[in-house]
Amino acid sequence: MTLDILTPDKQLFEGEATYVGIPGTDGSLGILSNHAPLVTTLRLGEIVVKTANEELTFEVKGGTVEVLNNHVTILAQ
Protein backbone atom coordinates (compact mmCIF):
# COMPACT_ATOMS: atom_id res chain seq x y z
CA MET A 1 0.00 0.00 0.00
CA THR A 2 1.07 3.60 -0.53
CA LEU A 3 1.62 5.78 2.52
CA ASP A 4 1.97 9.56 2.90
CA ILE A 5 2.70 11.14 6.28
CA LEU A 6 2.42 14.92 6.19
CA THR A 7 2.85 17.67 8.79
CA PRO A 8 2.21 21.39 8.33
CA ASP A 9 5.97 21.86 7.86
CA LYS A 10 7.12 18.90 5.77
CA GLN A 11 6.50 15.44 4.39
CA LEU A 12 7.79 12.80 6.82
CA PHE A 13 7.26 9.73 4.63
CA GLU A 14 6.15 8.88 1.11
CA GLY A 15 6.32 5.38 -0.30
CA GLU A 16 5.27 1.77 -0.04
CA ALA A 17 4.54 0.20 3.35
CA THR A 18 3.55 -3.30 4.39
CA TYR A 19 2.12 -2.22 7.78
CA VAL A 20 1.13 1.05 9.48
CA GLY A 21 0.39 1.18 13.21
CA ILE A 22 -1.36 4.33 14.42
CA PRO A 23 -2.48 5.71 17.80
CA GLY A 24 -6.18 6.31 17.09
CA THR A 25 -8.25 8.32 19.55
CA ASP A 26 -10.46 5.25 20.12
CA GLY A 27 -7.49 2.86 20.39
CA SER A 28 -4.49 1.68 18.44
CA LEU A 29 -5.01 0.50 14.86
CA GLY A 30 -2.99 -1.69 12.53
CA ILE A 31 -3.40 -1.15 8.80
CA LEU A 32 -2.39 -3.74 6.21
CA SER A 33 -2.86 -3.85 2.44
CA ASN A 34 -6.49 -3.95 1.26
CA HIS A 35 -7.79 -2.45 4.52
CA ALA A 36 -11.42 -1.30 4.49
CA PRO A 37 -11.98 2.44 3.88
CA LEU A 38 -11.51 4.42 7.08
CA VAL A 39 -11.30 7.98 8.38
CA THR A 40 -10.23 8.51 12.00
CA THR A 41 -8.35 10.88 14.27
CA LEU A 42 -5.01 10.46 16.01
CA ARG A 43 -4.00 11.03 19.62
CA LEU A 44 -0.55 11.63 21.06
CA GLY A 45 1.62 8.64 20.29
CA GLU A 46 3.82 6.87 17.80
CA ILE A 47 3.19 5.85 14.19
CA VAL A 48 4.98 2.62 13.25
CA VAL A 49 5.73 2.05 9.56
CA LYS A 50 7.06 -1.25 8.27
CA THR A 51 8.45 -1.40 4.76
CA ALA A 52 10.07 -4.29 2.93
CA ASN A 53 13.46 -3.31 4.36
CA GLU A 54 13.00 -1.40 7.62
CA GLU A 55 10.79 -0.29 10.48
CA LEU A 56 10.37 3.44 11.12
CA THR A 57 8.66 5.34 13.94
CA PHE A 58 7.28 8.88 14.01
CA GLU A 59 6.04 10.75 17.10
CA VAL A 60 2.75 12.63 16.62
CA LYS A 61 0.66 14.92 18.81
CA GLY A 62 -2.57 14.29 16.91
CA GLY A 63 -4.02 14.47 13.42
CA THR A 64 -6.22 12.57 10.99
CA VAL A 65 -5.91 9.38 8.93
CA GLU A 66 -7.66 8.37 5.72
CA VAL A 67 -7.46 4.86 4.25
CA LEU A 68 -8.92 4.47 0.76
CA ASN A 69 -8.08 2.16 -2.17
CA ASN A 70 -4.79 0.91 -0.70
CA HIS A 71 -3.60 4.47 -0.04
CA VAL A 72 -3.07 5.76 3.51
CA THR A 73 -2.81 9.50 4.11
CA ILE A 74 -1.83 10.76 7.56
CA LEU A 75 -2.06 14.46 8.35
CA ALA A 76 -0.10 14.72 11.59
CA GLN A 77 0.72 17.42 14.09
N, C-alpha and C positions, 0 to 999 in steps of 0.2 A: 504494500500500500504506500501511497505517497503521503508525506508528512511535511507540514509547514508550521514552524513555531515562530510567531512574530511578537515583538514588543513595540511600544511606541517609538523606541529609539533605533531598533535594528532587527534584523532577521537572525534568530538564534540557530535555526536548523531548517534545511530544505533538502529533501531526498527520500529515498526508499527506506522503510522501516518494516521489521517483521513483528514488532510488538511496541505498544505505547501504553505505559501505566500513568494514570493521572489521578490527582487528588480532587475528586469531585466534591461538591458541597454536601451531597447526600451519601458520600462514601467513596472509597477508592474504586477505580474502574480499570480494567485491562482491555485493550483494544487490539484485535488481531485482524488479519485480512478478511474481507467480506463481512465485516461487522454491520449490523442493522443501522439504519440512519438514526442519528442522535444529535441533540443539541443540549448542552448542559453548562453549568458554571463551575469554576474552580475555586478552591479555598487555598490558604497558605499551605505549601508543601513542595513536593519534589516530583517532577515529570521524569519518568524513566523511558529511554528510547533504546530499543535493541535493533541493530542493523545486522547484516550478514557477517560483519567483521568486528563489531564492538558494541559496548553498552555505554550510553551517555546519560548524564543526569543534569537537570536544570531546575534551579530553585525558582518558585513563583509565589507571588503574594495573592494572586487571584486571577480571574479572567474568564474566558468562554472557550468552549470546544464545539466544533461541528464535525460530524462524521457523515459523509455522503459519497456513495459510489467509489469506495476504496480510496477516498482522499480525506485526510484528517487535517483540519485547520485549527490551530490553537492561537488565540489572541491573549497573550499573557501580560501581567503587570510585574 
